[in-house]
């Protein structure tokens, strides 16, 4: 399971943008935080959701960015072991 694809689909549903655009937003958020969107791990994605992801949502005019970021963090925490195993 690709972590960017999974969270891109989830974000797409939450904010009503195409999945490809949501994946791009996630990749740019990761690049802002850790310099690369290649092979993101739990820590880098968590850092991105807490910081640059909210800024990216603000730039595209999303009102409830804190709520969305918190929901993404909760989902990341719930699926942590699954993503860790899939990256090995």
Backbone torsions as a table, in degrees:
resi	resn	phi	psi	omega
1	UNK	NA	127.0	178.1
2	UNK	-84.1	124.3	-175.0
3	UNK	-65.8	-36.4	178.6
4	UNK	-67.9	-42.4	178.5
5	UNK	-62.5	-46.2	-179.0
6	UNK	-59.2	-52.8	-177.7
7	UNK	-72.9	-26.0	174.0
8	UNK	-64.2	-43.5	177.4
9	UNK	-63.9	-43.5	179.6
10	UNK	-62.1	-47.3	179.8
11	UNK	-64.4	-39.1	178.1
12	UNK	-55.5	-45.1	179.0
13	UNK	-66.9	-37.5	-175.4
14	UNK	-71.3	-37.5	-174.1
15	UNK	-115.6	0.7	173.2
16	UNK	70.9	39.6	173.9
17	UNK	-118.8	160.7	178.3
18	UNK	-59.9	148.5	-177.6
19	UNK	-58.7	-37.0	-179.8
20	UNK	-64.4	-37.8	177.1
21	UNK	-69.0	-38.5	178.5
22	UNK	-64.9	-40.5	177.0
23	UNK	-64.0	-39.6	176.9
24	UNK	-62.6	-42.2	177.9
25	UNK	-60.7	-41.1	177.6
26	UNK	-65.5	-42.6	179.9
27	UNK	-63.7	-43.2	177.9
28	UNK	-64.5	-37.4	177.6
29	UNK	-63.3	-42.0	177.2
30	UNK	-64.9	-42.3	178.6
31	UNK	-61.8	-39.5	177.9
32	UNK	-60.1	-39.9	-173.6
33	UNK	-85.3	-47.2	-171.8
34	UNK	-120.8	1.8	175.9
35	UNK	86.3	-7.7	-179.1
36	UNK	-155.6	146.3	175.6
37	UNK	-106.2	6.8	179.6
38	UNK	-80.0	130.9	176.9
39	UNK	48.5	57.9	-179.6
40	UNK	-66.3	144.6	176.2
41	UNK	-111.1	-180.0	-177.6
42	UNK	-55.5	-49.5	-175.2
43	UNK	-63.9	-42.9	-178.9
44	UNK	-68.2	-38.5	178.4
45	UNK	-69.4	-39.5	177.0
46	UNK	-60.9	-45.6	178.7
47	UNK	-60.5	-43.1	179.3
48	UNK	-63.9	-45.2	179.9
49	UNK	-62.1	-34.7	-178.3
50	UNK	-76.7	-23.2	-171.7
51	UNK	-123.2	-89.7	-170.6
52	UNK	-64.8	-27.6	178.6
53	UNK	-58.7	-43.6	178.8
54	UNK	-63.3	-39.8	178.2
55	UNK	-64.2	-41.0	178.0
56	UNK	-63.9	-41.3	177.7
57	UNK	-63.2	-39.2	178.5
58	UNK	-63.0	-41.9	-179.1
59	UNK	-62.5	-28.5	178.8
60	UNK	-98.7	9.9	171.6
61	UNK	83.7	24.9	178.8
62	UNK	-84.6	122.9	-175.5
63	UNK	-72.3	-49.1	-171.5
64	UNK	-94.7	47.6	-174.5
65	UNK	-63.7	-35.2	178.4
66	UNK	-65.3	-42.3	178.7
67	UNK	-63.5	-44.9	-179.5
68	UNK	-64.4	-45.1	179.0
69	UNK	-61.0	-42.4	179.4
70	UNK	-64.8	-38.4	177.5
71	UNK	-65.9	-38.0	177.8
72	UNK	-66.6	-39.9	178.0
73	UNK	-64.4	-41.9	178.2
74	UNK	-61.9	-42.7	179.3
75	UNK	-65.8	-40.8	176.7
76	UNK	-60.0	-43.5	179.5
77	UNK	-64.7	-40.3	179.8
78	UNK	-65.7	-34.9	-174.9
79	UNK	-101.4	10.2	-174.2
80	UNK	-51.4	-50.5	-176.6
81	UNK	-65.9	-36.3	178.8
82	UNK	-63.0	-45.9	-180.0
83	UNK	-68.8	-35.5	178.6
84	UNK	-64.3	-43.2	-179.8
85	UNK	-68.2	-35.9	-177.9
86	UNK	-73.6	-20.3	-179.4
87	UNK	-87.9	-8.4	-178.6
88	UNK	-83.6	NA	NA
